[in-house]
């Protein structure tokens, strides 16, 4: 199993998921998104790529289950 230790920054993450920063903020504050990690000493944050991938796979499973109902 190849586990990625790559951090994805906010701008790249929003582009990758096709969502706005506001939607990302909303998901974070609804506790419906992986917790970000701090990058350096400033205010920069990012997300572990493998955690984002797992979150995406979970979302797909939920959508498939809803369609079957």
C-alpha positions in Angstrom: 0.0 0.0 0.0 1.4 3.3 -1.1 0.5 6.0 1.5 1.0 9.6 0.3 2.5 12.1 2.7 1.8 15.0 0.4 0.1 18.2 1.8 -2.4 19.9 -0.4 -2.8 23.7 0.1 -6.2 25.4 0.2 -6.2 26.8 -3.3 -5.1 23.5 -4.9 -7.6 21.6 -2.8 -10.5 23.8 -3.9 -9.6 23.4 -7.5 -9.2 19.7 -7.2 -12.6 19.3 -5.5 -14.3 21.9 -7.6 -15.6 23.9 -4.6 -15.2 27.4 -3.4 -13.2 28.5 -0.3 -16.6 29.3 1.3 -17.8 25.8 0.7 -14.6 24.4 2.1 -15.0 26.7 5.2 -18.6 25.5 5.6 -17.6 21.8 5.4 -14.8 22.3 8.0 -17.1 24.1 10.4 -19.8 21.4 10.1 -17.1 18.9 11.0 -17.8 17.2 7.6 -14.2 17.4 6.4 -10.8 16.3 7.5 -8.9 18.5 9.9 -6.2 20.6 8.3 -2.6 20.7 9.4 -0.6 23.9 9.9 2.2 24.6 7.5 5.1 26.4 9.0 4.7 29.1 11.7 2.2 31.3 9.9 -1.5 31.0 9.2 -1.0 28.6 6.2 -2.9 25.3 6.4 -3.1 22.2 4.2 -4.6 18.7 4.1 -2.9 15.3 3.9 -3.6 14.0 0.4 -4.4 10.5 1.7 -7.0 11.9 4.1 -8.7 13.9 1.3 -8.7 10.8 -0.9 -10.4 8.7 1.9 -12.9 11.5 2.5 -13.8 11.5 -1.2 -14.2 7.7 -1.3 -16.5 7.9 1.8 -18.6 10.6 0.0 -19.0 8.4 -3.0 -20.1 5.4 -0.9 -22.7 7.6 0.8 -24.0 8.8 -2.5 -24.2 5.3 -3.9 -26.1 4.1 -0.8 -28.6 7.0 -1.1 -29.3 6.2 -4.7 -30.1 2.5 -3.8 -32.7 3.6 -1.3 
